[in-house]
């Protein structure tokens, strides 16, 4: 189980406790009595278990959590560290309200933060591809490496591309025949996801195709599209960019790319990386 999955389980526990609290107070709307001790024996006791689980969760995943999410969790634990789960009877009602309200507020904030990590991951991935193309234009050594990879083999482009994306915190992978993930650099099954969670902002599915003639562009796109189609997203919703897949066409000169493919709420982004691009002034004259 990874940090995202475990949070889903914790979030469900918090929701269950909040639902139980809502039911209890609805049933006792016209009475302040609690003869069976539901507040203390059930609501506070289960709240204490969740607080303990959140502390364990922090210790277990602090190196994998997005920075803002970790800050939110640590602030919550700091603000509630002195909370007494076994108060005097006269104080039980107020303690229950504090415990449940603080859990509800934290659950809402934390869920919002990790949902936003998908948008952040998308922006970083887009920036990484822009940076890659501009680096080839500006850096002669990088241009030489990409020209060599282009002429050598498609897998060389995969490795260089994955290495560049990793500089931006993006761990690129490709789909394999078993519908799983393959590391682009090592060309081995990507089975140990813990290293991805500890070192990256996002896990992104990419396919790199060398296009040497303009008339084969659409065939290469179709080939790449079919390769990504076999992949079934895993359960890494917090780190995996699940709604975007990148079909990267590597060519010597610029090629006009068709529109992105959108199917079943997944965007197949079409990216053109040119290894020997014309200078901007030359491109401008052509237009």
Backbone as CSV, one residue per row, in Angstrom:
resi,resn,N_x,N_y,N_z,CA_x,CA_y,CA_z,C_x,C_y,C_z
1,UNK,0.853,-1.199,0.000,0.000,0.000,0.000,0.883,1.243,0.000
2,UNK,0.562,2.249,-0.848,1.345,3.485,-0.885,0.630,4.589,-0.105
3,UNK,1.265,5.763,-0.056,0.723,6.837,0.785,-0.665,7.274,0.351
4,UNK,-0.908,7.250,-0.972,-2.204,7.698,-1.455,-3.301,6.705,-1.064
5,UNK,-3.030,5.420,-1.253,-4.003,4.398,-0.877,-4.298,4.450,0.622
6,UNK,-3.228,4.573,1.416,-3.429,4.580,2.865,-4.204,5.814,3.310
7,UNK,-3.993,6.933,2.614,-4.783,8.115,2.961,-6.261,7.879,2.659
8,UNK,-6.567,7.211,1.552,-7.955,6.927,1.227,-8.617,6.112,2.336
9,UNK,-7.870,5.153,2.880,-8.406,4.346,3.983,-8.594,5.192,5.237
10,UNK,-7.614,6.048,5.543,-7.740,6.933,6.706,-8.895,7.911,6.538
11,UNK,-9.022,8.445,5.328,-10.094,9.387,5.046,-11.458,8.735,5.241
12,UNK,-11.571,7.472,4.832,-12.829,6.742,5.004,-13.127,6.534,6.488
13,UNK,-12.086,6.266,7.284,-12.275,6.114,8.728,-12.753,7.417,9.359
14,UNK,-12.157,8.525,8.938,-12.579,9.825,9.471,-14.038,10.100,9.112
15,UNK,-14.382,9.835,7.855,-15.762,10.058,7.415,-16.726,9.191,8.215
16,UNK,-16.355,7.933,8.456,-17.217,7.040,9.233,-17.444,7.561,10.637
17,UNK,-16.369,8.089,11.249,-16.505,8.634,12.600,-17.375,9.887,12.596
18,UNK,-17.199,10.730,11.597,-18.028,11.943,11.505,-19.492,11.581,11.294
19,UNK,-19.741,10.563,10.484,-21.125,10.107,10.274,-21.724,9.582,11.584
20,UNK,-20.913,8.837,12.338,-21.388,8.313,13.625,-21.698,9.458,14.584
21,UNK,-20.830,10.483,14.586,-21.074,11.638,15.434,-22.329,12.380,15.031
22,UNK,-22.531,12.537,13.732,-23.743,13.207,13.240,-24.984,12.439,13.653
23,UNK,-24.958,11.119,13.516,-26.100,10.286,13.907,-26.382,10.410,15.407
24,UNK,-25.303,10.357,16.197,-25.470,10.439,17.644,-26.133,11.744,18.060
25,UNK,-25.633,12.861,17.552,-26.183,14.144,17.957,-27.581,14.379,17.387
26,UNK,-27.887,13.794,16.253,-29.247,13.897,15.709,-30.225,13.133,16.595
27,UNK,-29.787,11.958,17.066,-30.644,11.137,17.922,-30.855,11.780,19.288
28,UNK,-29.893,12.585,19.724,-29.978,13.244,21.023,-30.247,14.736,20.894
29,UNK,-30.965,15.095,19.836,-31.201,16.514,19.556,-31.900,17.219,20.696
30,UNK,-32.797,16.522,21.371,-33.581,17.160,22.433,-33.162,16.693,23.826
31,UNK,-31.962,16.098,23.896,-31.505,15.625,25.199,-29.996,15.755,25.282
32,UNK,-29.500,16.125,26.465,-28.057,16.252,26.655,-27.485,15.034,27.375
33,UNK,-28.359,14.072,27.711,-27.901,12.903,28.450,-27.160,11.921,27.549
34,UNK,-26.241,11.205,28.140,-25.473,10.177,27.416,-25.181,9.066,28.416
35,UNK,-26.257,8.404,28.845,-26.166,7.428,29.925,-25.216,6.275,29.616
36,UNK,-25.094,5.892,28.371,-24.241,4.750,28.013,-22.807,5.157,27.666
37,UNK,-22.549,6.432,27.703,-21.180,6.907,27.474,-20.710,6.811,26.032
38,UNK,-21.611,7.049,25.076,-21.244,6.965,23.659,-20.154,7.968,23.312
39,UNK,-20.274,9.172,23.838,-19.299,10.212,23.511,-17.876,9.766,23.873
40,UNK,-17.734,9.267,25.086,-16.394,8.946,25.576,-15.913,7.576,25.103
41,UNK,-16.800,6.572,25.159,-16.400,5.201,24.848,-16.260,4.935,23.348
42,UNK,-17.045,5.640,22.543,-17.029,5.369,21.105,-16.435,6.519,20.315
43,UNK,-17.011,7.715,20.443,-16.550,8.831,19.617,-15.127,9.255,19.955
44,UNK,-14.847,9.495,21.227,-13.501,9.922,21.608,-12.481,8.794,21.446
45,UNK,-12.899,7.568,21.787,-11.979,6.437,21.678,-11.560,6.199,20.222
46,UNK,-12.520,6.280,19.301,-12.185,6.089,17.890,-11.416,7.278,17.324
47,UNK,-11.733,8.466,17.819,-10.956,9.646,17.402,-9.503,9.487,17.818
48,UNK,-9.269,8.967,19.026,-7.902,8.754,19.501,-7.149,7.772,18.598
49,UNK,-7.838,6.718,18.167,-7.211,5.736,17.275,-6.819,6.373,15.941
50,UNK,-7.676,7.251,15.437,-7.382,7.915,14.163,-6.209,8.880,14.322
51,UNK,-6.175,9.616,15.431,-5.049,10.517,15.690,-3.737,9.729,15.726
52,UNK,-3.766,8.565,16.368,-2.571,7.714,16.434,-2.181,7.226,15.039
53,UNK,-3.171,6.843,14.253,-2.909,6.380,12.888,-2.310,7.485,12.035
54,UNK,-2.744,8.727,12.255,-2.206,9.856,11.500,-0.744,10.116,11.875
55,UNK,-0.408,9.925,13.139,0.997,10.073,13.547,1.858,8.988,12.909
56,UNK,1.339,7.758,12.895,2.061,6.650,12.253,2.204,6.899,10.755
57,UNK,1.159,7.450,10.179,1.152,7.751,8.742,2.236,8.769,8.410
58,UNK,2.368,9.784,9.247,3.404,10.803,9.052,4.795,10.175,9.107
59,UNK,5.035,9.319,10.088,6.338,8.685,10.229,6.656,7.778,9.044
60,UNK,5.657,7.109,8.545,5.850,6.132,7.471,6.074,6.789,6.116
61,UNK,5.365,7.907,5.851,5.367,8.469,4.501,5.921,9.884,4.399
62,UNK,6.595,10.382,5.428,7.044,11.771,5.389,8.014,12.058,4.238
63,UNK,8.749,11.039,3.790,9.675,11.249,2.676,8.993,11.145,1.319
64,UNK,7.757,10.641,1.285,7.052,10.443,0.016,5.935,11.458,-0.216
65,UNK,5.423,12.053,0.847,4.289,12.972,0.710,4.693,14.256,-0.013
66,UNK,3.775,14.818,-0.818,4.033,16.151,-1.379,4.303,17.135,-0.245
67,UNK,5.178,18.086,-0.489,5.630,18.993,0.565,4.480,19.697,1.283
68,UNK,3.539,20.231,0.520,2.435,20.969,1.134,1.538,20.053,1.955
69,UNK,1.363,18.820,1.488,0.548,17.855,2.224,1.213,17.502,3.549
70,UNK,2.535,17.306,3.517,3.270,16.993,4.749,3.182,18.154,5.733
71,UNK,3.298,19.371,5.241,3.193,20.541,6.119,1.826,20.607,6.780
72,UNK,0.773,20.306,6.024,-0.587,20.315,6.567,-0.735,19.269,7.671
73,UNK,-0.216,18.071,7.419,-0.305,16.996,8.395,0.479,17.327,9.663
74,UNK,1.680,17.854,9.502,2.512,18.179,10.666,1.892,19.299,11.498
75,UNK,1.277,20.270,10.844,0.610,21.353,11.581,-0.569,20.810,12.381
76,UNK,-1.341,19.926,11.766,-2.483,19.328,12.461,-2.017,18.561,13.699
77,UNK,-0.981,17.749,13.548,-0.482,16.956,14.671,0.109,17.840,15.763
78,UNK,0.758,18.937,15.359,1.320,19.861,16.348,0.218,20.576,17.115
79,UNK,-0.804,21.034,16.401,-1.903,21.768,17.033,-2.723,20.900,17.973
80,UNK,-2.707,19.589,17.782,-3.554,18.692,18.583,-2.743,17.764,19.490
81,UNK,-1.433,17.981,19.588,-0.578,17.026,20.309,-0.904,16.933,21.800
82,UNK,-1.441,17.987,22.400,-1.740,17.972,23.835,-3.202,17.667,24.137
83,UNK,-3.932,17.247,23.117,-5.363,16.980,23.322,-5.554,15.779,24.249
84,UNK,-6.501,15.913,25.193,-6.790,14.871,26.181,-8.013,14.058,25.735
85,UNK,-7.794,12.785,25.470,-8.889,11.931,25.018,-9.641,11.283,26.186
86,UNK,-9.252,11.600,27.404,-9.924,11.034,28.576,-10.247,12.142,29.575
87,UNK,-11.085,13.086,29.163,-11.389,14.233,30.028,-12.389,13.878,31.138
88,UNK,-12.547,14.792,32.082,-13.584,14.628,33.107,-14.951,14.661,32.434
89,UNK,-15.905,14.015,33.033,-17.237,13.861,32.437,-17.845,15.183,32.001
90,UNK,-17.628,16.219,32.789,-18.237,17.510,32.486,-17.660,18.131,31.207
91,UNK,-16.475,17.671,30.794,-15.808,18.249,29.622,-15.912,17.395,28.361
92,UNK,-16.537,16.223,28.492,-16.560,15.273,27.377,-17.191,15.867,26.129
93,UNK,-18.326,16.542,26.295,-19.048,17.070,25.127,-18.161,18.012,24.317
94,UNK,-17.491,18.937,24.983,-16.625,19.886,24.285,-15.438,19.198,23.626
95,UNK,-14.900,18.175,24.272,-13.767,17.453,23.706,-14.162,16.693,22.452
96,UNK,-15.353,16.119,22.454,-15.829,15.416,21.261,-15.978,16.393,20.104
97,UNK,-16.564,17.553,20.390,-16.736,18.554,19.341,-15.396,18.996,18.766
98,UNK,-14.405,19.175,19.639,-13.083,19.589,19.163,-12.450,18.499,18.302
99,UNK,-12.485,17.259,18.781,-11.845,16.157,18.059,-12.461,15.961,16.686
100,UNK,-13.791,15.928,16.621,-14.469,15.670,15.348,-14.334,16.857,14.397
101,UNK,-14.432,18.056,14.929,-14.323,19.243,14.074,-12.912,19.374,13.501
102,UNK,-11.906,19.123,14.328,-10.528,19.234,13.844,-10.234,18.160,12.796
103,UNK,-10.768,16.949,12.977,-10.581,15.898,11.983,-11.280,16.244,10.670
104,UNK,-12.471,16.802,10.769,-13.220,17.177,9.559,-12.481,18.259,8.783
105,UNK,-11.951,19.251,9.491,-11.228,20.339,8.831,-9.953,19.825,8.186
106,UNK,-9.230,18.957,8.893,-7.983,18.417,8.335,-8.253,17.543,7.117
107,UNK,-9.255,16.693,7.199,-9.575,15.816,6.068,-9.876,16.625,4.811
108,UNK,-10.623,17.695,4.957,-10.975,18.541,3.826,-9.736,19.202,3.227
109,UNK,-8.887,19.757,4.084,-7.693,20.459,3.598,-6.708,19.503,2.938
110,UNK,-6.448,18.371,3.575,-5.468,17.428,3.054,-5.923,16.847,1.715
111,UNK,-7.197,16.511,1.603,-7.728,15.962,0.352,-7.620,16.982,-0.774
112,UNK,-7.876,18.241,-0.449,-7.764,19.303,-1.453,-6.324,19.440,-1.935
113,UNK,-5.383,19.395,-1.001,-3.970,19.566,-1.356,-3.497,18.456,-2.276
114,UNK,-3.796,17.212,-1.945,-3.281,16.114,-2.777,-4.012,16.035,-4.107
115,UNK,-5.253,16.535,-4.169,-5.948,16.583,-5.463,-5.254,17.577,-6.379
116,UNK,-4.750,18.661,-5.815,-4.089,19.695,-6.613,-2.727,19.247,-7.126
117,UNK,-2.151,18.171,-6.555,-0.856,17.698,-7.025,-0.911,17.225,-8.469
118,UNK,-2.099,16.795,-8.935,-2.239,16.382,-10.327,-2.038,17.576,-11.262
119,UNK,-2.629,18.706,-10.887,-2.472,19.913,-11.702,-1.018,20.384,-11.691
120,UNK,-0.377,20.290,-10.541,1.026,20.676,-10.431,1.891,19.763,-11.295
121,UNK,1.626,18.461,-11.227,2.398,17.490,-12.011,2.257,17.752,-13.502
122,UNK,1.061,18.139,-13.928,0.838,18.422,-15.351,1.650,19.634,-15.791
123,UNK,1.654,20.685,-14.989,2.423,21.888,-15.339,3.916,21.587,-15.404
124,UNK,4.414,20.809,-14.456,5.844,20.478,-14.446,6.208,19.644,-15.669
125,UNK,5.345,18.711,-16.040,5.615,17.856,-17.209,5.647,18.683,-18.482
126,UNK,4.684,19.589,-18.633,4.659,20.451,-19.818,5.907,21.321,-19.881
127,UNK,6.308,21.837,-18.731,7.517,22.686,-18.683,8.759,21.878,-19.033
128,UNK,8.801,20.622,-18.590,9.963,19.771,-18.866,10.149,19.561,-20.367
129,UNK,9.044,19.376,-21.100,9.155,19.180,-22.551,9.576,20.474,-23.253
130,UNK,9.063,21.604,-22.781,9.479,22.891,-23.348,10.969,23.109,-23.097
131,UNK,11.398,22.801,-21.884,12.809,22.963,-21.532,13.687,22.037,-22.363
132,UNK,13.211,20.827,-22.619,13.975,19.888,-23.438,14.222,20.455,-24.830
133,UNK,13.176,20.963,-25.472,13.334,21.484,-26.824,14.235,22.712,-26.845
134,UNK,14.076,23.586,-25.882,14.900,24.792,-25.850,16.363,24.478,-25.503
135,UNK,16.564,23.411,-24.725,17.936,23.003,-24.413,18.646,22.500,-25.661
136,UNK,17.929,21.771,-26.505,18.521,21.281,-27.754,18.895,22.456,-28.656
137,UNK,18.091,23.506,-28.629,18.375,24.693,-29.433,19.577,25.458,-28.881
138,UNK,19.631,25.569,-27.555,20.634,26.440,-26.941,21.960,25.750,-26.621
139,UNK,21.930,24.446,-26.433,23.104,23.720,-25.967,23.621,22.795,-27.076
140,UNK,24.775,23.137,-27.652,25.317,22.359,-28.766,25.647,20.919,-28.364
141,UNK,26.128,20.745,-27.142,26.456,19.388,-26.690,25.202,18.534,-26.554
142,UNK,24.165,19.140,-26.048,22.908,18.406,-25.923,22.342,18.080,-27.304
143,UNK,22.470,19.007,-28.209,22.012,18.780,-29.579,22.744,17.598,-30.205
144,UNK,24.059,17.504,-29.989,24.852,16.403,-30.528,24.374,15.065,-29.958
145,UNK,24.077,15.048,-28.658,23.611,13.815,-28.025,22.289,13.356,-28.632
146,UNK,21.401,14.308,-28.875,20.090,13.952,-29.411,20.181,13.549,-30.884
147,UNK,21.055,14.201,-31.625,21.260,13.802,-33.019,21.804,12.376,-33.104
148,UNK,22.728,12.061,-32.210,23.292,10.709,-32.175,22.211,9.689,-31.808
149,UNK,21.420,10.006,-30.789,20.355,9.100,-30.361,19.330,8.902,-31.470
150,UNK,19.002,9.982,-32.173,18.034,9.943,-33.270,18.515,8.995,-34.368
151,UNK,19.801,9.048,-34.656,20.358,8.217,-35.729,20.667,6.795,-35.260
152,UNK,20.861,6.648,-33.938,21.252,5.349,-33.392,20.048,4.409,-33.227
153,UNK,19.125,4.785,-32.328,17.993,3.893,-32.055,16.946,4.628,-31.219
154,UNK,15.716,4.222,-31.378,14.598,4.828,-30.654,14.787,4.752,-29.143
155,UNK,15.333,3.621,-28.662,15.502,3.453,-27.219,16.487,4.466,-26.632
156,UNK,17.420,4.932,-27.463,18.356,5.956,-26.996,17.621,7.270,-26.732
157,UNK,16.651,7.558,-27.567,15.831,8.759,-27.350,14.995,8.608,-26.086
158,UNK,14.477,7.412,-25.852,13.717,7.138,-24.629,14.566,7.437,-23.390
159,UNK,15.786,6.936,-23.409,16.657,7.101,-22.245,17.002,8.569,-21.999
160,UNK,17.387,9.272,-23.069,17.706,10.693,-22.918,16.493,11.492,-22.457
161,UNK,15.339,11.173,-23.035,14.113,11.879,-22.662,13.741,11.631,-21.221
162,UNK,13.802,10.376,-20.783,13.461,10.044,-19.400,14.427,10.711,-18.426
163,UNK,15.711,10.762,-18.808,16.712,11.399,-17.953,16.437,12.891,-17.799
164,UNK,16.069,13.541,-18.901,15.760,14.968,-18.833,14.520,15.220,-17.978
165,UNK,13.493,14.424,-18.152,12.264,14.607,-17.374,12.532,14.415,-15.887
166,UNK,13.422,13.480,-15.559,13.722,13.230,-14.148,14.352,14.449,-13.482
167,UNK,15.096,15.255,-14.245,15.653,16.494,-13.705,14.554,17.429,-13.211
168,UNK,13.378,17.290,-13.788,12.225,18.110,-13.393,11.335,17.411,-12.371
169,UNK,11.751,16.240,-11.909,10.951,15.505,-10.937,9.879,14.641,-11.565
170,UNK,10.023,14.370,-12.865,9.043,13.546,-13.576,9.662,12.186,-13.890
171,UNK,9.076,11.121,-13.376,9.565,9.774,-13.642,8.761,9.203,-14.812
172,UNK,9.395,9.117,-15.977,8.707,8.639,-17.177,8.829,7.119,-17.285
173,UNK,7.769,6.502,-17.781,7.791,5.061,-18.009,6.994,4.751,-19.263
174,UNK,7.125,3.526,-19.749,6.310,3.083,-20.873,5.552,1.832,-20.473
175,UNK,4.494,1.533,-21.225,3.689,0.356,-20.932,4.359,-0.878,-21.517
176,UNK,4.218,-1.995,-20.811,4.726,-3.247,-21.369,3.571,-4.178,-21.736
177,UNK,3.873,-5.305,-22.303,2.845,-6.212,-22.818,1.928,-6.738,-21.719
178,UNK,2.428,-6.735,-20.476,1.610,-7.227,-19.356,0.754,-6.117,-18.751
179,UNK,0.655,-4.992,-19.445,-0.141,-3.838,-19.017,0.455,-3.162,-17.780
180,UNK,1.727,-3.429,-17.524,2.403,-2.806,-16.404,3.325,-1.697,-16.862
181,UNK,4.319,-1.380,-16.026,5.221,-0.263,-16.305,6.638,-0.766,-16.558
182,UNK,7.323,-0.123,-17.498,8.723,-0.426,-17.775,9.552,0.833,-17.625
183,UNK,10.645,0.733,-16.879,11.570,1.857,-16.698,12.238,2.157,-18.033
184,UNK,12.196,3.405,-18.473,12.745,3.773,-19.778,14.268,3.737,-19.818
185,UNK,14.906,3.976,-18.708,16.365,4.015,-18.692,16.954,2.623,-18.510
186,UNK,16.422,1.860,-17.572,16.949,0.520,-17.303,16.305,-0.545,-18.190
187,UNK,15.184,-0.195,-18.811,14.435,-1.133,-19.652,14.070,-2.401,-18.879
188,UNK,13.647,-2.197,-17.644,13.210,-3.291,-16.782,11.847,-2.943,-16.195
189,UNK,11.091,-3.969,-15.752,9.795,-3.674,-15.115,9.970,-2.725,-13.944
190,UNK,9.105,-1.725,-13.875,9.170,-0.754,-12.787,8.323,-1.289,-11.634
191,UNK,8.925,-2.158,-10.851,8.179,-2.829,-9.785,8.314,-2.133,-8.435
192,UNK,9.448,-1.486,-8.204,9.669,-0.799,-6.933,9.226,0.657,-7.057
193,UNK,7.986,0.919,-6.661,7.430,2.269,-6.794,7.900,3.181,-5.664
194,UNK,8.421,2.610,-4.592,8.830,3.443,-3.458,9.892,4.457,-3.854
195,UNK,10.811,4.066,-4.738,11.851,4.999,-5.174,11.248,6.147,-5.980
196,UNK,10.184,5.872,-6.725,9.501,6.913,-7.492,8.832,7.897,-6.537
197,UNK,8.154,7.361,-5.533,7.453,8.211,-4.571,8.407,9.097,-3.781
198,UNK,9.584,8.590,-3.479,10.543,9.346,-2.674,11.275,10.412,-3.474
199,UNK,11.386,10.211,-4.779,12.263,11.083,-5.566,11.556,11.933,-6.607
200,UNK,10.256,11.730,-6.829,9.602,12.377,-7.964,8.309,13.083,-7.580
201,UNK,7.945,14.035,-8.428,6.662,14.714,-8.273,5.554,13.939,-8.955
202,UNK,5.893,13.282,-10.051,4.869,12.575,-10.810,5.443,11.393,-11.583
203,UNK,4.592,10.426,-11.806,4.896,9.256,-12.629,4.073,9.408,-13.904
204,UNK,4.737,9.423,-15.069,4.055,9.774,-16.318,4.308,8.726,-17.395
205,UNK,3.246,8.304,-18.050,3.353,7.358,-19.153,3.742,8.092,-20.432
206,UNK,4.848,7.661,-21.054,5.311,8.286,-22.291,5.671,7.205,-23.308
207,UNK,5.536,7.544,-24.574,6.017,6.697,-25.665,6.817,7.591,-26.605
208,UNK,8.037,7.172,-26.915,8.928,7.954,-27.773,9.077,7.248,-29.110
209,UNK,8.806,7.979,-30.209,8.918,7.414,-31.543,9.819,8.284,-32.415
210,UNK,10.741,7.658,-33.119,11.588,8.367,-34.076,10.846,8.453,-35.405
211,UNK,10.690,9.676,-35.905,9.996,9.906,-37.180,11.000,10.534,-38.154
212,UNK,11.426,9.761,-39.141,12.457,10.249,-40.067,11.873,10.824,-41.354
213,UNK,10.627,10.526,-41.634,9.963,11.074,-42.824,8.598,11.614,-42.433
214,UNK,8.258,12.762,-42.982,6.973,13.384,-42.645,5.782,12.494,-42.977
215,UNK,5.917,11.691,-44.034,4.772,10.878,-44.448,4.497,9.695,-43.515
216,UNK,5.387,9.463,-42.536,5.144,8.368,-41.594,4.683,8.874,-40.222
217,UNK,4.476,10.185,-40.106,4.103,10.772,-38.825,2.825,10.160,-38.263
218,UNK,1.765,10.118,-39.052,0.474,9.637,-38.548,0.531,8.156,-38.185
219,UNK,1.301,7.376,-38.929,1.446,5.956,-38.610,2.172,5.779,-37.279
220,UNK,3.176,6.612,-37.031,3.919,6.545,-35.779,3.044,6.969,-34.594
221,UNK,2.236,7.989,-34.812,1.318,8.425,-33.754,0.340,7.310,-33.421
222,UNK,-0.206,6.673,-34.451,-1.153,5.586,-34.240,-0.489,4.423,-33.505
223,UNK,0.747,4.139,-33.851,1.504,3.066,-33.191,1.705,3.380,-31.714
224,UNK,2.084,4.617,-31.429,2.307,5.037,-30.049,1.002,5.018,-29.257
225,UNK,-0.055,5.484,-29.887,-1.372,5.515,-29.246,-1.810,4.112,-28.836
226,UNK,-1.632,3.146,-29.717,-2.027,1.770,-29.419,-1.176,1.172,-28.299
227,UNK,0.082,1.577,-28.236,0.943,1.070,-27.169,0.518,1.592,-25.800
228,UNK,0.086,2.847,-25.743,-0.361,3.387,-24.455,-1.738,2.852,-24.077
229,UNK,-2.525,2.466,-25.067,-3.877,1.964,-24.803,-3.866,0.685,-23.979
230,UNK,-2.803,-0.118,-24.104,-2.784,-1.388,-23.373,-2.571,-1.180,-21.885
231,UNK,-2.094,0.011,-21.507,-1.787,0.254,-20.104,-3.045,0.528,-19.298
232,UNK,-3.131,-0.094,-18.174,-4.221,0.138,-17.236,-3.648,0.841,-16.015
233,UNK,-4.135,2.047,-15.748,-3.599,2.831,-14.637,-3.645,2.039,-13.344
234,UNK,-2.582,2.177,-12.590,-2.519,1.491,-11.314,-3.248,2.261,-10.235
235,UNK,-2.797,2.070,-8.991,-3.481,2.677,-7.857,-2.657,3.811,-7.257
236,UNK,-1.779,4.398,-8.078,-0.934,5.482,-7.582,-1.553,6.836,-7.887
237,UNK,-2.836,6.983,-7.574,-3.547,8.193,-7.934,-2.918,9.472,-7.437
238,UNK,-2.187,9.396,-6.318,-1.607,10.609,-5.778,-0.391,11.087,-6.532
239,UNK,0.332,10.190,-7.196,1.569,10.579,-7.867,1.501,10.339,-9.374
240,UNK,0.698,9.408,-9.808,0.638,9.105,-11.234,-0.278,10.084,-11.968
241,UNK,0.216,10.636,-13.074,-0.580,11.540,-13.899,-1.523,10.670,-14.731
242,UNK,-2.696,10.404,-14.178,-3.574,9.374,-14.739,-4.371,9.831,-15.955
243,UNK,-4.597,11.116,-16.092,-5.472,11.601,-17.168,-4.711,12.076,-18.401
244,UNK,-3.386,11.974,-18.372,-2.566,12.408,-19.507,-1.533,11.344,-19.845
245,UNK,-1.370,11.097,-21.153,-0.339,10.204,-21.654,0.379,10.935,-22.788
246,UNK,1.682,10.776,-22.844,2.474,11.581,-23.775,3.012,10.731,-24.924
247,UNK,2.635,11.112,-26.149,3.118,10.470,-27.359,4.141,11.420,-27.973
248,UNK,5.426,11.084,-27.839,6.495,11.996,-28.211,7.095,11.574,-29.552
249,UNK,6.950,12.439,-30.529,7.490,12.184,-31.860,8.819,12.921,-32.013
250,UNK,9.908,12.178,-32.140,11.247,12.763,-32.255,11.612,12.830,-33.737
251,UNK,11.846,14.023,-34.215,12.165,14.219,-35.640,13.372,15.132,-35.778
252,UNK,13.940,15.143,-36.981,15.093,16.007,-37.206,14.672,17.460,-37.308
253,UNK,13.630,17.736,-38.084,13.093,19.080,-38.235,11.672,19.137,-37.667
254,UNK,11.214,20.352,-37.492,9.879,20.549,-36.927,8.802,19.920,-37.795
255,UNK,7.818,19.303,-37.126,6.677,18.723,-37.826,5.392,19.273,-37.226
256,UNK,4.435,19.605,-38.077,3.146,20.085,-37.602,2.367,18.910,-37.023
257,UNK,2.064,19.013,-35.745,1.396,17.909,-35.063,-0.118,18.072,-35.111
258,UNK,-0.848,16.979,-35.274,-2.306,17.066,-35.204,-2.750,17.359,-33.766
259,UNK,-4.041,17.559,-33.585,-4.561,17.863,-32.247,-4.405,16.655,-31.320
260,UNK,-4.346,16.931,-30.032,-4.277,15.848,-29.051,-5.475,14.915,-29.210
261,UNK,-5.283,13.676,-28.843,-6.364,12.689,-28.880,-7.008,12.641,-27.501
262,UNK,-8.316,12.719,-27.453,-9.040,12.643,-26.179,-10.015,11.479,-26.259
263,UNK,-9.860,10.547,-25.345,-10.716,9.364,-25.350,-10.891,8.843,-23.932
264,UNK,-12.141,8.554,-23.554,-12.451,8.021,-22.222,-11.851,8.892,-21.117
265,UNK,-11.951,10.213,-21.305,-11.487,11.194,-20.326,-9.968,11.179,-20.142
266,UNK,-9.241,10.587,-21.101,-7.777,10.604,-21.073,-7.282,11.428,-22.259
267,UNK,-6.333,12.324,-21.998,-5.739,13.149,-23.046,-4.413,12.521,-23.469
268,UNK,-4.318,12.212,-24.761,-3.072,11.701,-25.329,-2.354,12.893,-25.969
269,UNK,-1.378,13.448,-25.221,-0.683,14.652,-25.665,0.318,14.313,-26.755
270,UNK,0.258,15.052,-27.844,1.173,14.847,-28.956,2.281,15.898,-28.889
271,UNK,3.499,15.437,-28.666,4.654,16.315,-28.489,5.657,16.050,-29.609
272,UNK,6.185,17.117,-30.197,7.223,16.986,-31.211,8.546,17.512,-30.647
273,UNK,9.552,16.651,-30.564,10.891,17.049,-30.156,11.768,16.994,-31.395
274,UNK,12.345,18.117,-31.759,13.198,18.171,-32.953,14.661,18.225,-32.544
275,UNK,15.467,17.342,-33.120,16.861,17.214,-32.694,17.815,18.123,-33.477
276,UNK,17.341,18.642,-34.611,18.158,19.563,-35.403,17.271,20.695,-35.909
277,UNK,16.681,21.427,-34.971,15.688,22.437,-35.350,16.296,23.618,-36.095
278,UNK,15.495,24.184,-36.983,15.915,25.426,-37.629,15.947,26.533,-36.595
279,UNK,16.796,27.501,-36.804,16.819,28.638,-35.899,15.506,29.401,-36.019
280,UNK,15.064,30.040,-34.926,13.783,30.753,-34.950,13.638,31.714,-36.116
281,UNK,14.728,32.401,-36.510,14.639,33.359,-37.617,14.340,32.653,-38.927
282,UNK,14.863,31.440,-39.084,14.595,30.665,-40.291,13.145,30.231,-40.310
283,UNK,12.643,29.778,-39.160,11.241,29.374,-39.069,10.321,30.545,-39.388
284,UNK,10.681,31.733,-38.888,9.850,32.912,-39.101,9.775,33.256,-40.595
285,UNK,10.912,33.127,-41.311,10.921,33.434,-42.750,10.047,32.466,-43.524
286,UNK,10.036,31.194,-43.074,9.214,30.191,-43.763,7.751,30.534,-43.639
287,UNK,7.371,31.123,-42.505,5.955,31.460,-42.305,5.589,32.752,-43.006
